[in-house]
Amino acid sequence: MKSRFSSIKWAVAFVTLGFFSCKNQPVSTDDIIADNVKNAVAQYTLQTDIIEKSGKILNPRTLLPDGTIWYVPIDDWCSGFFPGSMWYLYELTGDQKWKGLAEKYTEDLDSVKHLKWHHDVGFMIGSSYLNGYLLGDKEEYKDVIVTAARSLATRYRPTAKVIQSWNVDKGWQSERGWECPVIIDNMMNLELLFEATRLSGDSTLHQVAVDHANTTLANHFREDNSCYHVIDYSLTDGSVRHKHTAQGYAHESSWARGQAWAIYGYTVCYRYTGDKRYLDHAEKVYNFIFNHKNLPADLIPYWDYDAPNIPNEPRDASAAAVTACALYEMSTLIPDSPYKATADKIVESLSTPAYRAEVGTNGNFILMHSVGSIPHGHEIDVPINYADYYFLEALIKKQRIEKGEPIR
């Protein structure tokens, strides 16, 4: 088994030495989980106090250029991450306060279950309602989860065997010449379909997820196992029309968060199907990321692995956090692998003052230095709620592994 990792051993050794030479050492080496939970509780107490005092249900996504918090409507693709972080704080602390807030902010998203005009309902309902069902014993959330999955499945295009990501009849998407664009991010929405099958017995949802995963596997990846951001399909015959980017540096570059969505998405697909191809592919994506010449020693990637001004390019803490989550799960599936050690190094880096904000700063978000979309001039080197969400998820997975508990 160990021989399968021979091609990456040198990279692990390099980044390990580089990491420990970094001046930004972890805030706490004794109990990094407890230290991060204490910090997160402090930051999110300040965050939720602002919301509760407003008398409204507000959903913080990021900071605007003037330093004010941007609160988003329920149909924003990021609307589930803040409620999801409440569920994760409840899981990490056992404090009923966080469960109450999680329920309140989650249930504000109820009507999202009927959203059919974009693919991100999986992010929105998966991080909120599905976490409430799994972590908060909220049996009554089943209907929302299943209804949302069926709404997502309406975007399935049988000719191409994919779930269409964006509509192309308006906005900037309408200007790109696309017919049926599918982004690698969409792999993250498949968990909702798999879970809805488990809850409802509707196997058509499972088949939609498998079809999408297989088509993406066939068309989204290059020979080096990096992925394109956008693959555009013909609705007439299912052929590939374009291989593009939307949020990366260039069509043939490797957008960092896209690689993170890929490794996480295929790990999840293996969890639900047992299809070894998916886990093998997650390993291939790992090899691409952690052998890359432009991966920094602290393992927090630049926003694109091929960005032109490296090392003077923004980092993306969100991509690192998503990747750590995938690696913790992969470590439970493949014995004697480097995955937990790599995930631990990512978490340790994110726990340093270089990435984790001081309490009372950073708009009361946990992590600094994430990137939304540089080509769109949007969310550049700012906190973003999904970076916090996946960082908290990584802490939960790390804790469960180290306690010898099932990761799910």
matplotlib code that plots the C-alpha trace (Angstrom):
import matplotlib.pyplot as plt

x = [0.0, 2.8, 4.3, 1.3, 2.4, 6.1, 5.5, 4.5, 6.8, 9.3, 6.6, 5.3, 8.8, 9.4, 6.2, 6.8, 10.2, 8.9, 6.0, 7.9, 10.3, 7.5, 7.5, 3.8, 3.6, 0.2, -1.5, -1.7, 0.3, -1.2, -4.8, -5.3, -9.0, -9.9, -8.0, -9.8, -13.2, -12.6, -11.7, -14.7, -17.1, -15.7, -16.0, -19.4, -20.8, -19.9, -21.3, -24.6, -25.0, -25.1, -27.7, -29.9, -29.8, -31.0, -34.3, -33.8, -32.4, -29.3, -26.9, -23.3, -21.2, -18.1, -16.8, -17.4, -14.5, -15.6, -15.3, -19.0, -20.5, -22.3, -25.6, -27.1, -30.6, -31.8, -31.4, -27.7, -25.6, -23.7, -26.9, -26.5, -23.0, -23.6, -26.5, -24.2, -21.5, -24.0, -24.6, -20.9, -20.4, -23.2, -21.4, -18.1, -19.3, -22.6, -23.9, -27.7, -27.3, -25.8, -28.5, -31.2, -29.4, -28.8, -32.5, -33.5, -31.2, -31.7, -35.5, -35.3, -34.2, -37.2, -38.4, -35.0, -36.2, -38.2, -35.3, -34.7, -32.8, -29.3, -27.5, -26.3, -29.3, -27.1, -24.7, -27.6, -29.7, -26.9, -24.9, -28.1, -30.9, -28.9, -26.5, -29.6, -30.9, -27.5, -26.3, -29.4, -31.8, -34.2, -36.4, -38.8, -36.1, -36.4, -39.1, -37.0, -33.9, -35.9, -37.8, -34.6, -33.0, -35.9, -35.6, -31.9, -32.7, -34.9, -31.6, -30.5, -29.9, -30.3, -28.6, -25.3, -26.0, -25.1, -26.8, -26.6, -25.0, -26.0, -28.8, -27.5, -30.4, -29.2, -26.2, -22.6, -23.2, -25.3, -22.2, -19.9, -21.5, -22.4, -25.3, -25.1, -22.3, -21.2, -18.8, -16.6, -18.3, -21.4, -19.7, -20.4, -24.1, -24.3, -24.3, -27.8, -29.0, -27.4, -28.8, -32.3, -32.2, -31.4, -34.2, -36.8, -35.9, -36.0, -33.2, -33.6, -31.8, -28.9, -28.7, -28.6, -25.7, -23.8, -24.4, -23.1, -20.0, -19.2, -19.6, -17.5, -14.8, -14.7, -14.6, -13.5, -9.9, -6.6, -3.9, -2.1, -5.4, -6.1, -9.6, -11.2, -13.6, -16.4, -17.3, -20.0, -22.1, -24.4, -28.0, -28.5, -26.0, -24.2, -20.8, -18.3, -18.5, -16.1, -13.5, -13.3, -12.8, -15.0, -13.2, -9.7, -6.8, -7.2, -9.0, -6.0, -5.0, -5.8, -8.1, -7.3, -10.8, -11.8, -9.2, -10.6, -14.1, -12.9, -11.1, -13.9, -16.6, -15.1, -14.4, -18.1, -19.1, -17.0, -18.6, -22.1, -21.3, -18.2, -17.1, -13.3, -12.8, -14.0, -11.5, -8.7, -9.5, -9.5, -5.9, -4.9, -6.1, -4.2, -1.0, -1.6, -2.1, 0.7, 3.3, 2.7, 5.7, 3.6, 2.1, 3.5, 5.3, 2.4, 0.0, -2.4, -2.6, -2.5, -5.9, -4.8, -1.8, -0.9, -1.5, 1.0, 2.6, 3.3, 4.5, 2.8, -0.7, -3.5, -3.9, -7.2, -7.8, -11.2, -9.5, -7.2, -10.1, -12.1, -9.1, -8.4, -12.0, -11.6, -8.2, -9.5, -12.1, -9.7, -7.4, -10.1, -10.5, -6.9, -4.6, -1.0, -1.6, -0.3, -3.7, -4.3, -0.8, -1.3, -4.7, -3.2, -0.6, -3.3, -5.3, -2.1, -1.4, -4.9, -4.6, -1.7, -2.1, -1.3, -4.8, -6.9, -8.2, -7.9, -11.2, -13.1, -11.5, -12.2, -15.9, -16.1, -15.3, -12.8, -10.4, -8.8, -7.4, -9.9, -10.8, -14.1, -13.5, -10.5, -11.7, -14.9, -13.1, -15.2, -14.2, -10.5, -8.4, -11.3, -13.1, -15.8, -18.4, -17.7, -14.0, -15.1, -17.7, -15.2, -12.6, -15.1, -15.9, -12.3, -12.0, -14.9, -13.4, -10.0, -11.6, -13.6, -10.6, -8.5, -11.2, -11.5, -15.1, -16.7, -16.1, -19.8]
y = [0.0, 2.5, 2.2, 4.0, 7.2, 7.1, 9.8, 12.3, 11.5, 14.2, 16.8, 15.9, 16.1, 19.5, 21.1, 19.7, 21.3, 24.5, 24.7, 24.3, 27.0, 29.4, 32.2, 32.0, 29.1, 27.8, 29.7, 26.6, 23.4, 21.7, 21.6, 23.2, 22.2, 23.7, 26.9, 27.3, 26.5, 29.2, 31.7, 30.8, 31.0, 34.5, 35.7, 34.3, 35.5, 39.0, 38.3, 36.9, 39.6, 42.1, 40.1, 39.5, 43.1, 44.1, 42.3, 40.7, 37.5, 38.6, 36.4, 37.6, 36.5, 38.7, 42.3, 44.9, 47.2, 49.9, 47.4, 46.8, 43.4, 42.2, 40.4, 38.3, 37.3, 33.7, 33.0, 33.8, 30.7, 31.3, 31.6, 28.2, 28.5, 30.8, 28.7, 25.7, 27.2, 27.5, 23.8, 23.1, 25.3, 23.3, 20.1, 21.4, 22.9, 21.2, 24.6, 24.8, 28.5, 27.6, 25.0, 27.6, 30.1, 27.3, 26.4, 30.1, 30.9, 27.6, 27.8, 31.2, 29.4, 27.1, 28.5, 27.7, 24.1, 25.3, 27.1, 25.8, 28.5, 27.6, 24.5, 25.8, 24.6, 21.7, 24.1, 26.1, 23.3, 20.8, 23.1, 24.2, 21.7, 18.6, 19.5, 20.2, 16.8, 15.0, 17.0, 18.4, 15.4, 17.5, 14.8, 17.5, 18.7, 15.6, 17.2, 20.2, 18.1, 15.8, 18.6, 20.6, 17.6, 17.2, 20.9, 20.4, 17.4, 19.5, 20.9, 17.5, 17.4, 13.7, 14.2, 15.3, 13.5, 16.5, 18.9, 22.4, 24.9, 28.3, 29.5, 31.5, 33.8, 36.8, 38.3, 37.8, 34.1, 35.0, 36.8, 33.8, 31.8, 28.9, 26.5, 24.2, 25.3, 22.9, 24.1, 21.8, 23.4, 21.3, 18.2, 19.6, 19.5, 15.8, 15.0, 16.4, 14.0, 11.0, 11.9, 12.5, 9.1, 7.6, 9.6, 9.0, 5.8, 7.8, 6.1, 8.5, 11.2, 8.8, 8.1, 11.8, 12.2, 9.3, 10.4, 13.9, 12.5, 10.2, 12.8, 15.3, 12.6, 12.1, 15.7, 18.1, 16.9, 17.3, 14.7, 16.1, 15.6, 19.3, 20.4, 23.0, 25.3, 25.3, 22.7, 23.7, 21.0, 20.8, 20.2, 18.6, 15.8, 16.1, 16.9, 19.3, 22.8, 24.8, 24.2, 27.5, 29.3, 31.8, 32.5, 31.3, 33.1, 31.5, 28.7, 26.4, 27.5, 25.6, 27.6, 26.6, 26.4, 24.3, 21.7, 21.7, 21.2, 18.3, 16.4, 16.9, 16.0, 12.7, 11.7, 12.2, 10.2, 7.3, 7.5, 7.0, 4.6, 2.6, 3.1, 2.9, 5.2, 8.1, 7.6, 6.9, 10.2, 12.1, 10.7, 11.9, 15.4, 15.2, 14.4, 17.3, 19.8, 18.7, 18.1, 21.5, 23.8, 26.8, 25.4, 27.5, 25.8, 26.5, 24.6, 27.6, 28.0, 31.0, 31.7, 30.0, 27.7, 29.5, 33.1, 35.3, 37.2, 34.4, 34.8, 38.2, 36.9, 36.5, 33.3, 31.4, 30.1, 28.8, 26.4, 25.2, 24.6, 22.6, 20.5, 19.7, 18.5, 16.1, 14.9, 14.0, 11.8, 10.2, 9.4, 7.2, 5.3, 4.6, 3.3, 4.4, 7.4, 11.0, 12.6, 13.3, 14.7, 17.0, 18.1, 18.7, 21.0, 22.9, 23.4, 24.4, 27.0, 28.4, 28.6, 31.1, 34.9, 34.8, 33.6, 33.5, 36.9, 38.4, 38.4, 41.6, 42.1, 40.9, 41.6, 38.9, 36.2, 33.6, 33.4, 36.1, 35.9, 34.2, 35.0, 34.9, 35.8, 38.0, 38.1, 39.7, 42.0, 40.4, 39.3, 39.6, 38.9, 39.0, 36.8, 34.6, 32.6, 29.3, 29.5, 29.6, 26.9, 24.4, 25.3, 24.4, 21.2, 20.3, 20.7, 18.4, 15.7, 16.1, 15.7, 12.7, 10.9, 11.6, 10.3, 7.2, 8.1, 7.7, 10.7, 10.8]
z = [0.0, 0.8, -2.6, -4.1, -2.5, -3.7, -6.3, -3.6, -0.7, -1.8, -1.9, 1.6, 3.0, 1.3, 2.5, 6.0, 6.3, 4.7, 7.1, 10.2, 9.2, 8.9, 11.5, 12.0, 14.4, 15.5, 18.3, 20.4, 19.9, 23.0, 21.9, 18.6, 18.4, 21.7, 20.9, 17.6, 19.1, 21.8, 19.0, 16.9, 19.8, 20.6, 17.0, 16.3, 19.6, 18.4, 15.0, 16.2, 18.9, 16.0, 14.2, 17.2, 18.3, 14.8, 15.3, 11.9, 10.5, 8.7, 6.8, 6.7, 3.7, 3.6, 4.1, 1.5, 0.4, 2.9, 5.7, 6.3, 6.5, 3.4, 4.4, 1.6, 0.8, 1.1, -2.6, -2.6, -3.1, 0.2, 2.3, 3.9, 5.2, 8.2, 9.5, 8.9, 11.0, 13.8, 13.6, 13.6, 16.7, 18.4, 17.5, 18.7, 22.0, 22.9, 23.8, 23.3, 22.4, 19.0, 18.4, 18.9, 16.6, 14.0, 14.0, 13.6, 10.8, 9.0, 9.0, 7.4, 4.3, 4.0, 0.6, -1.0, -1.3, -4.3, -6.0, -9.5, -11.4, -10.3, -9.0, -5.6, -3.7, -2.7, -0.9, 0.6, 2.0, 2.5, 4.9, 6.7, 6.8, 6.2, 9.0, 11.2, 10.4, 11.0, 14.0, 15.6, 15.3, 13.3, 11.8, 10.5, 8.1, 5.9, 3.7, 3.0, 2.1, -0.3, -1.9, -2.4, -4.0, -6.4, -7.3, -8.0, -10.1, -12.5, -13.8, -15.0, -18.7, -19.9, -23.3, -21.6, -18.3, -16.2, -13.9, -15.5, -13.2, -14.5, -16.8, -19.8, -20.5, -18.5, -16.6, -17.4, -18.1, -21.1, -22.7, -22.8, -25.6, -23.4, -23.9, -20.8, -18.5, -15.8, -13.1, -11.0, -7.9, -8.8, -7.5, -4.0, -4.6, -5.2, -1.5, -1.2, -3.9, -2.3, 1.1, -0.3, -1.8, 1.6, 3.2, 0.5, -1.3, -4.6, -6.5, -9.5, -7.4, -6.8, -10.5, -11.4, -9.0, -10.4, -14.0, -13.2, -11.4, -14.3, -16.9, -14.9, -14.5, -18.2, -19.3, -16.6, -16.0, -17.8, -18.2, -15.1, -13.1, -12.7, -13.6, -15.8, -14.0, -16.7, -19.3, -21.7, -23.2, -26.2, -25.3, -28.7, -28.6, -25.2, -26.7, -25.1, -26.7, -24.6, -21.8, -20.0, -16.7, -14.9, -11.7, -12.5, -14.2, -17.6, -19.4, -19.1, -15.6, -12.4, -10.2, -6.6, -5.2, -8.2, -7.3, -3.7, -4.9, -7.0, -4.3, -1.8, -4.3, -5.4, -1.9, -1.1, -4.2, -3.0, 0.4, -1.0, -3.9, -3.0, -6.6, -6.4, -9.4, -7.4, -4.5, -7.0, -8.6, -5.4, -4.8, -8.3, -7.5, -4.2, -6.2, -8.5, -5.6, -3.3, -6.0, -7.6, -7.8, -6.8, -3.7, -0.8, 2.1, 4.5, 2.2, 1.8, -2.0, -4.2, -5.7, -8.9, -9.2, -12.5, -11.4, -13.2, -10.3, -7.8, -5.1, -5.1, -5.5, -3.0, -1.1, -0.8, 2.7, 1.6, -0.9, 1.9, 4.3, 1.8, 0.9, 4.6, 5.0, 2.1, 3.3, 6.8, 5.2, 2.8, 5.7, 7.1, 3.9, 3.0, 5.8, 5.9, 3.8, 4.2, 4.1, 7.8, 8.3, 5.3, 6.6, 10.1, 8.5, 6.7, 9.9, 11.8, 9.2, 9.2, 13.0, 12.9, 13.0, 9.3, 8.6, 11.7, 12.8, 16.2, 18.1, 17.3, 13.9, 10.4, 10.6, 13.2, 10.7, 11.7, 8.7, 6.7, 3.1, 0.9, -2.7, -4.5, -8.1, -9.2, -12.8, -11.6, -9.2, -6.4, -2.9, -3.2, -0.1, 2.3, 4.8, 3.3, 5.2, 3.5, 4.5, 8.1, 7.5, 6.1, 8.7, 11.4, 9.5, 9.3, 13.1, 13.6, 11.4, 13.0, 16.5, 15.5, 14.0, 17.0, 19.3, 17.3, 16.3, 12.8, 10.7, 9.7]

ax = plt.figure().add_subplot(projection="3d")
ax.plot(x, y, z, "-o")
ax.set_aspect("equal")
plt.show()
